[in-house]
Amino acid sequence: MIATTELESYLESFSEFEKRAPGHNQHWLKTLRQEAFARFCQVGFPTTHDEDWRFTNTAPIRQAAFRLASGGRVSRDQIASLGLPASACRLVFVDGRFVSELSIVHKLPDGVRVSNLATELAENAAQVETHLGRYLNVHRDAFSALNTAFLEDGAYVHVLRGVLVQDPIHFLFISTGGDTRAMTHPRNLFLAEEESQVTLVEEYLSLQGGASLCNTVTELVAKEGANVSHYMIETEHTDAFNVSTLRIEQERSANVASHSVLLGGGLVRNNVHPVLAGEGSECLINGLFVGDGSQHLDNYMLVEHASPHCGSRQFYNGILDGHSHGVFHGRIIVHKDAQKTDAKQTNRNLLLSDDAQIDTKPQLEIYADDVKCTHGATIGQIEEGALFYLRSRGIDETSARKLLLLAFASECLDRMQQEPVRNYVEGLIDESLFNADKAVNPSGVKLKRRSRENWEEVG
């Protein structure tokens, strides 16, 4: 049970929120929120005694007594250089709420609806009710229950049957930070109908330091034959707490790729939970996390194979320096009827300091008898032989180390099919790994990635 003093704070916030929440007069939505809050009060925040959270202590979140963000102000000039430069449209959310004057919506193909959830609850409630909260299990995860209780706004995308969206759709979630302990609970709903194709990018950043909690839930539904690429990019301040949950529902022959890039935040928990519910569906779960200082980056993957002839691939790489702590807990469940399952899980990690730490737990639960499943994890340091080889070719030690780290990170980058997003993420990784004033070799030219095998010099 959650402590009484902690409960009082959240109960007060919930009572105030219920009166003004979008769709508060809609019975189904009111019930959804109330049942979720009751579940949160029943179980409270997870502890290290919970198996799924054994490597992550949520006490700093529990003790902070966060309050709902009141909504800060952000100017267009402040975000002019932020976010993905090439996109079909960009919706901006400040402290959890949609800001239309900061958003840019270019002409989209017919059959694509991009909006914010609060608007959809007011104008398109019947369609939203069909899917919202139908896939997420609030009884399993307290943070998902808390998000559902305070469900207010977020991103909404509906792509109709057979529609192909060429350029990525970008959602920028900004935390204004500051001295107040503010929490936001963005709720996103993405629907891709039969034979449609779309790329969705969620990006989370903060403008300044200060303890804040961003607790996000995304429900993504891929209908038969749909092809969806989803990117989660997190670069918040190291004072921030970020918990994100991506729940994917895949129907027959649907193909979904999930890419996570964690570069910021003080305590970060990244949950990815696809359910391959339709025969012949495929799922790629690809991620990179880079930690330094005292960052704690936790990745929890739960892949459920519920139908036969489905395939899943998990590839997560971690780079940890300083006193940072990384976690990879990958769990694959193959249900009884999921014959001919083909699943692979790989976690690779580089520790750059003696104080960095990684906990990795690949896990298989197989209840079918005709499957092909593998899992594995590696933990190591930069290979001295490769470092010596580069130095023997005239490259100084600092630049040689950077080349090897970029090559390690590029394993994840090369799985990103959308070139504009891949290039953008590459720049963020380069900035995160190396300070610009140090990223030079003795000849004074910067090194830029061109491909896995080749490097080019640029002025």
ABEGO torsion letter per residue (X at the ends): XBBAAAAAAAAAAAAAAAAABBGAABAAAAAAAAAAAAAAAAAEBBBAABAAAAABBAAAAAAAGBBBBAEBBBBAAAAAABEBABBABBBBBBGGBBBAAABBBBBBBBGBBBBBAAAAAAAAAAAAAAABGAABBAAABAAAAAAAAABABEBBBBBBBGBBBABBBBBBBBBAEEABBBBBBBBBBBBBBBGBBBBBBBBBBBABBEBBBBBBBBBBBBBBGBBBBBBBBBABBAABBBBBBBBBBBBBGBBBBBBBBBABEABBBBBBBBBBABBGBBBBBBBBBBBBEABBBBBBBBBBBABBGBBBBBBBBBBBBEABBBBBBBBBBBBAABBGBBBBBBBBBBBABAABBBBBBBBBBBABABBBBBBBBBBBBBBAAAAAAAAAAGBBAAAAAAAAAAAAAAAAAAABABAAAAAAAAAAAAAAABBAAABBBAAGBBBBBABAABBBBBX
